């Protein structure tokens, strides 16, 4: 089944337009505020008072949350990139096929 590139181009254009919308800017602002809140928690004295094992666990958790939120902000670009990739056909290899 061939990939319909005209539909993909339309989707990419919609993503580009959506990325410039007030709606997406509002979402990005909320994500940025969440990242800042996580950073404040990471820098707080409360976390520095934890035992080393819990401190390391919490720090890794905060880092992971920030990475996830940064990735979420890039969703339109990631989707556009996915739609712009050419479709490659998978060839099935059957070692027992005698054709």
PLY file of the C-alpha trace (Angstrom):
ply
format ascii 1.0
element vertex 99
property float x
property float y
property float z
element edge 98
property int vertex1
property int vertex2
end_header
0.00 0.00 0.00
1.53 3.29 -1.12
1.76 6.24 1.16
-0.50 9.19 0.24
2.03 12.02 0.30
-0.55 14.73 -0.46
-2.39 13.89 2.77
0.91 13.87 4.65
1.85 17.29 3.24
-1.54 18.60 4.36
-0.99 17.16 7.84
2.47 18.72 8.04
1.04 22.11 7.05
-1.71 21.77 9.68
0.92 20.97 12.31
2.97 24.02 11.30
-0.10 26.26 11.53
-1.19 24.70 14.81
2.23 25.29 16.29
1.77 29.03 15.69
-1.71 29.11 17.25
-2.62 30.71 20.57
-3.83 27.30 21.73
-0.41 25.68 21.31
1.35 28.68 22.83
-0.91 28.30 25.87
0.02 24.64 26.16
3.73 25.40 25.81
3.45 28.12 28.50
1.78 25.62 30.86
4.51 23.05 30.15
7.22 25.68 30.77
5.59 26.56 34.10
5.57 22.86 35.03
9.26 22.59 34.16
10.04 25.64 36.29
8.03 24.16 39.18
9.95 20.90 38.92
13.22 22.85 38.89
12.16 24.75 42.03
11.39 21.45 43.75
14.70 20.02 42.57
16.58 23.03 43.96
14.63 23.18 47.25
16.15 22.50 50.61
13.50 19.88 51.25
15.09 17.54 48.73
18.61 18.25 49.93
17.62 16.98 53.37
16.74 13.52 52.07
19.02 10.56 52.56
21.37 9.97 49.60
19.38 7.12 48.08
16.08 9.01 48.16
17.82 12.17 46.95
19.19 10.33 43.92
15.81 8.74 43.20
13.95 12.07 43.42
16.56 13.83 41.29
16.30 11.18 38.58
12.51 11.42 38.72
12.66 15.21 38.32
15.08 14.88 35.40
12.82 12.34 33.70
9.77 14.55 34.14
11.58 17.53 32.62
12.76 15.45 29.65
9.23 14.16 29.10
7.80 17.68 29.21
10.45 18.99 26.79
9.60 16.15 24.42
5.91 16.99 24.71
6.65 20.57 23.65
8.24 19.20 20.47
5.18 17.11 19.52
4.21 19.12 16.39
7.79 18.94 15.07
8.06 15.24 15.87
4.80 14.46 14.09
5.76 16.57 11.08
9.07 14.73 10.90
7.27 11.39 11.05
4.89 12.39 8.25
7.76 13.60 6.07
9.67 10.31 6.21
9.33 8.17 3.12
7.57 4.87 3.56
9.86 1.93 3.22
8.47 -1.45 2.43
9.37 -4.28 4.72
10.48 -7.37 2.94
9.51 -10.57 4.62
12.21 -13.16 4.59
11.17 -16.77 4.91
14.19 -19.08 4.98
11.94 -22.07 4.21
10.26 -20.56 1.14
11.40 -22.52 -1.93
10.03 -20.09 -4.61
0 1
1 2
2 3
3 4
4 5
5 6
6 7
7 8
8 9
9 10
10 11
11 12
12 13
13 14
14 15
15 16
16 17
17 18
18 19
19 20
20 21
21 22
22 23
23 24
24 25
25 26
26 27
27 28
28 29
29 30
30 31
31 32
32 33
33 34
34 35
35 36
36 37
37 38
38 39
39 40
40 41
41 42
42 43
43 44
44 45
45 46
46 47
47 48
48 49
49 50
50 51
51 52
52 53
53 54
54 55
55 56
56 57
57 58
58 59
59 60
60 61
61 62
62 63
63 64
64 65
65 66
66 67
67 68
68 69
69 70
70 71
71 72
72 73
73 74
74 75
75 76
76 77
77 78
78 79
79 80
80 81
81 82
82 83
83 84
84 85
85 86
86 87
87 88
88 89
89 90
90 91
91 92
92 93
93 94
94 95
95 96
96 97
97 98
